[in-house]
Amino acid sequence: MNQQTDSKEREIEITTDDLPLHCPTPAMKLWNTHPRVYLPIEKTGEALCPYCGTHYTLKGGALAGHH
């Protein structure tokens, strides 16, 4: 995962090793976080956090055959 330390960076690329995806990520500063929310990224290859607007993309795109 690209290490994000401040939520001012709004684009993060993740890998399948980072699944299940949740925001805020462990790399975000504690003082600048919101409640943890799990984001469904497997079907489309991208997700947007409803709290902070961070846009996540899954390296390699959507997972084939994921239900």
Buried (B, 14 or more C-beta within 10 A) or exposed (E): BEEBEEBEEEEBBBEEEBEEBBBBBEEBEEEEBEEEBEBEBBEEBBBEBEEBEBEBBBEEEEBEEEE
